[in-house]
C-alpha cells in the first residue's frame, strides 16, 4: 500500500511550508524595535531619495564641460573611489568622536559638496567636489551601521537592518521618478535637491537623536590576539571557493550594475537614443519598480532554494539585460532592459550577502565582511573608467554593454560551480580562533 506513505509525505511537505511561512512572518515582526531604528530608516530614505534624483544628472552635467565619455564617467568613479578610501578612516573616527557626531558630519559634508558641485564652473571643480562627497558618504554609511548595531539588542539586529535597508529601497524607488522630472527642468537643479534632502536628514538626526541611549561596550580584552584572529580568518576565507565567488559576484555587480548603469546608461540615453535626459530617471524608476516586489521573493528563495540559485539567477538575468541593451537601441527595449536589471538586482542583493553570512557562521569577522563590501566599490570605480574608455575609443555603447555582459557571464559560471553554503553548520576556518560577538571594542556610551 503506497497511499499511506504518500499522505505522510504530503503532510510533511505541508508542515514544512507552514514552518517556512511562520519563520518568514516572525522575521518580519518589527514590534519592539528601538525608535532610533525608525529614525535611521528615515535618514536612509532621505539619502536614497536625493541620490536617486542626482545620479542620472551627474555624467550628463559633466559633459556640459565638453569632456569625453571617459572623463564624464570618471565623476562616478571619483565618488566610489573616495568611499573606498574613506571607509577605514571613518571607522577610526567613529571610535574617537562617536557615531552620532560622525553621522552628522558625514551627511553635512555630502550636502555641502553637492550644493557647491551644482555651482561648478569647470570639470576639475565638479570631480573634486564629488570626491569630497564620497568621503562624507563613507562616514555616513559606517557610522549609521555602527549606531544601528549599538541601539538594537542582539535578537533585534536582523530586523533592524531590514528596516534600515527598507528606507534605502523606498528612497531608491521614489528618487529616480522625481529625478526625471527635476532633470527635465535643469541639469544643475538635482544637485541642490540632493543637498536639501541631506540637510533634512541632518535635521532629523540632530532633533531626534540628541538623547539616544547607546549600549555600553564591555571592556576590551586581548585586542591584539582578536585582531590577529580576524586576519587569520580572512586568509582562510579566501581559500573558500564560495567566498571567492561571492567576492567576484559583488565585484561584477559593482562593475556592471552600479558602474555602467550610473555612468554609461545616462550618456547612452542622451547620445545614442537621442532622448530627453528625463528618460534616464524614468528608466531607473522602472528598474526600482520591478526590484521592490521581487525582494520579497528573492529573500525567501535564497533561504529555501539555496545561495547558488540566487547567485545564478541574479548574474544571469542581469547579463541578459546588458545583452538587450547592446543589441537593441530603442526606447521600448531600454525600458525592458532596465526592468530586467531590477529583477536581477533583487537576487544580487540577497544571495552574495547570504553566502558571506554562511562563511562567517554568525560570528563577528570584520575583515571578511569589509572585504566583501569593498568589492562593490572597486567595481564601481573600475566600471565607469573602462566603459568610458571603450566608448571614447570606439564610439560604441554596444561594445561597452557587451563588456558588462562578459563580466556578468564570468560570475554566472563561477556561481554555477560554487559549492552550496545553505545549511553549512559552521564557517570553514580550520585554524582560526573563534571571535565572540561581545560588543563594539573600545567604545563607551556617548553623553
N, C-alpha and C positions, 0 to 999 in steps of 0.2 A: 504494500500500500504506500503510494507516494504522496497521497494527499496531505497527510499529517505533517511530514517534513516541509512540504511546500508552504502550508499555512504557517508553520513555525517560522520559516524563513521570512515570509511576508510580515509577520508580526515583529520580527527582529528589525527588518528594514524600516517599518513604520515607527518603531520605538527610537531607532537611530535618527530618523528625520526629525522626530519631535524633540529629541535631545539637542540636535543641532540648532533647531529653531529657538529652543529655550536658552541655549548658550548665547546665540546672537542677540536675543531680546534682552538678556541680562547685561550683556556688554554695552548695550545702548541705553542703559538706565543712568541718567545723568543727575539724579537726585542726590543731594548732599555734597556736591562739589563746592569748594570754596568760591566765594564771589569773584576772587581775582582771576579765576579761570575764564569766567564770562567777560571780564574786563580785557584780558589779553586776547580773547577771541575778537572783541570789538576793535582792538588795536590792529589785529591781523587783517580784519576786514578793511579798515581804512587804508592800510598799506597796500593790500592787493587791489583795492578799488583804484587807487591812484596809479599804481604801476600798470594796471590793465589799460588805463587811459593814455599814459605817456609812452608805453613801449612801442606801439606802432609808429609813433611820430619820430622817434629818435633817428633811425637811419635816413628817413626822408628829409628831416631837418638838416642832417649832416651834409646831404648833397646840395643844400642851398649854398654851401660854401665852395661849390664846384670841385669836389674831391671825387676820386674814383670809388667804385663799389667796394674795393678792398678797404679804403680808409673810412668809408661810411660804416662798414660792418665793424671796424675796429672800435667804434664807440661802444658797442655792445660788449666786446671783449674786454675793454678797459674796466668797465664796471665789474664784470665777473672776475677779472684778474685781481682787482683790489679787494674784492670779497674774499678771494682765496688767500691773499697775503695778510688780510686783516683778521682772519679767524683766530689764530693763536694769540695775537696781542689783545684781542677783545676778551678772550678768556682770562688773560692776566689782569686786565682792567677790572673785570667783574670781581676778582679776588681782592683787589686793592680798594675799590670805592663802592662796591655793591651793585646788585642787579638793577635796582630802580634808577640809580644815577646813570649807569651805563646805557640803559634803555632810553632814557630821556635825551641824553647827549647824542646817541646814535641817530634817533629819529630826527633831532634838530639838525644834525649835520646833513642828512639826506634832504630834508625840507629846504634848507637854505641853499644848498648846492644846486638843487633842482630849479629853484626860482631864479637864481643867478644864471644858470645854464639857459633858461628861456630868454635871457637878455644877451646871450653870446653874440659877439660881432666877428668872431673868427673861429676856425675849426680847432686850433690848439686850445682856445678857451673852453670849447664845448667838451673836448675829450678829457681835459684836465679836471673839469668840474664833475663829469660823470665818474672819473676815478675816485675823487674825494667822496662822492656819494656811495661808492662801493665800500669804502672803509666804514662809513656810517651804517650801511646795511649789515655788514658783518657784526658790528656792535649790537645792533637791534636783534638780529637772529640769535646770537649766542646768549645775550642777557635775558631775552624773553623766555627762551627754553630753560635756562638755569632758574629763573624765577618761577616758572610753571612747576618745575620739579620740586622746588622748596616749599611752595604753598600747598601742594597736593600730598596727601598721605600715600604710602606705598601702594595701597589697594585701589587708589583713585587715578594713578598716573596714566594708565591707558586711556580711560575715558576723558581725562583732562586733555591729553594730546589730541584726541579725536575732536573735541570741541574747538580747540585751537586751530587745527587744520581745517575745520569747517568754516571758520572765519576767512581763511585764505581762499577756500573754494568759492564761497559766496561772493567775495570781492572779485575773484577771478572771472566769475560769470557776468556780474554786473558791469565791471570795468570796461571790458572790450566793447560792449554795446555803446556805452556813453563815449568811449574813446573815438568811435567812428563819427559820432555827432560833433564832438569837440574838435576833432581833427579837420572836419569839414568847414569849420568856422575860421580857424587859424592854425598854422603849423607850430606857432610858439605857445598857444594857449594851453595845450596839455601839460607843459612843464609847470605852469602856475597852478593848474588844478591839482596836480600831483603834490605840489608844495602845500596846498591848502588841506588836502586830506591827511597829510603827515602832521601838519600843525594841529589838526583836530585830534589826532592820536596822542600828541604830546599833552594837549589839554586834558584829555581823558585820564592819562596816567597821573598827571600832577594832582588833579582834583579828587581822584578816586582811590589812589594807592599811597597816599601820604602816611597812612597808619596801618599799612599792610603788616600782618603778623607773619614772620618768617620762622620756620622751624630751625632751632639751633643745631648746628652740625656738631657731632661728637669730637672729642679731642683727636687730633691727628696722630696716628700710630704707624710706625715703621714705614715712613713715607718713601724712603729710598728703595726699600725692598718691594713695596707695592708698585712703584713706577717701573722698576726693572721687570716685574711680572707682567705689567701691561705690554711692554715692548716685546717680551718673550712670546706672549700670546699672539701678538700681531704677526711675528715671524712664523709661528706655527699656522696661523690662519692663512697666510699667503701660500702655504703648501696644500691648502684645501681647494680642490677644483671648484667646488660650489661657491666658495667665497670669491675666488678669482673670476668666476662667471658673473657673480653679482656686481663686482667692481667693473667688469667690462661692459655689462649692460647699462650700468649707471653712467659710465663714460660715454657710451654710444648714445644714450638718451640725452645727455647734456650736449653732445656734439650736434645731433640732428634735431631733436625736438625743441631744445632751448636755443642753441646757437643758430641753426639755419632758419628756424621759424621766426626768431626775433629779428635777425639781421637781413636775411635774403628775401623772405617772402614779401615784406613791405616793398622792397625795390622791384620785385617781380610783378606785383600788382600794378604799380605805377608805370614802370618802364616797358614791361612785356605785354601785359593785358591792357594797358592804357586806360586804366580805371581811376576814378576819384580815390584819393587816399582813404576816404571813409570806408571803403570796402575792406581795407585791412582789418579794421575794427570789427566789421560785420563777420568776417571770416573767423576771427578769433572767438567771437560770440557763438558762432555755430559749433566750433570745437568744444567750448565750455559747456554748451547746452547738451551735447551728447555725453560728455565725460561725467557730468553730475549724477544722472541716474545710474550710470554703469558702475559708479563707485560702490553702490550697494550690491552689485553683482560680483564685481572683481574681488572685493574683500572676502566674502564667504567662499567664492570659488578657489581663492588662494589657500584657504584653510581646509577645504574639502577635496578638491581635485589635485591639489599639490602646487608647490612653488614652481616646478619646472613648467607646468601647464600655463601658469600666469606669465612667466618669462617668455615662453614660446609665443603665446597669443599677443602679448604686448609688443615684442620686437617685430613679429611677422606682420601684424596689422599696420604698424607704423611704417614699415618698409613699403608696404603696398601703397600707402598714402603718398609717399615720396615718388614712387614709380608713376602714379597717376599724374602728379604734378609735372614730372619730366616728360610724360607722353602727350599730355593734353593741355594746351594753352587756351583756356576758355573760362569764363566766369562760372558756369554750372559745375565744371569739373574741379575748379578751385574750391568751391564751397563743399563739394563732395569730399575732396581730399582733406579739408580742414575738419569735417565731421569724422572722418576715419582717424585722423590724428587724436581726436578726443577719445575715441574708443580705445586706441592703443594706450593712451596716457593713463586711463583708468587702471589698467592692469600693470603698467610700469610703475605706478605709484604704490602698489601693494606688494607685488611679487619680490623684487630685489630686496626691499627692506625686510620682508619676512625671512628671506634666506639669511640675512645678517643676524636677525634675532635668533634663528636656529643655531647659527655658528657660535654666538656668544652664550647660548644656553641661559639667557636671562640674567647673566652676571654683568657687572659694570666693567666693560672693557673699552675704555675711551678711544685708544688708538685705532681699534678695529672699526668702530662706528665713524670716527672722524675721517679715516681714510676713505671709507665708503662715500661719505657726504662730499668730500673734496673732489672725488672723481667727476661729479656732475659739473662742478665749476671749471675743472680742467677742460672738459669737453665744450663747455660754453665759451671758453676762451679760444680754443683751437678752431671750433666750427666756423664762426664768422670770418676768421682770418683766412682759412683755407678756401672756403666757399667764395669769399670776396675776391681772393686772388684768382680763382678759376673764372669767375665772371669777368674780371678785368682783363685777364689774359686771352680769353676765348670769346667773350661777349655772349656766352651761352648760359642761361639759367638752367636749361635742361641738364647740362653736364654737372652743375653744382648740386642739383637734386639727385642726380644719379650717384654722386659720391655719398650722399646721405643714405641712399638705399643700400649701397655696398656695405657701409659701416654697420647698418642695422642687420643686414643679411649675415654678416660675420657673427654678430652677437646672437642671432637666431640659431645658427648652427652650434654655437657654444651652449646655448640653452637646451637644445635637443639632447646633447650628450652629457649634460650636467647630472650628477648624482642627486637624487631627490633628498631633500633635507626635512620634509614634513615628517614629524614623528621621531626625529633624531633625539635620543634620550639626553645626551649631553654634548657640549661643544667638544670638538676633537682637538684639544690642545694637550697632547700626551705628557709633555714635560713642564707645562706652565703651572704656576701656582694659582689656585683659585683666588678671585678677588671678591670680597663681600660688598654688598651694596649698603654701606654703613653711613651714607650721608655725603655731603659735599665737603671735601677736605679744606681745612684751613679757613673756614668761614664761620662767622658768628652772626647772630641776628642784627640787622641794621636798626638804628634807633628810630 
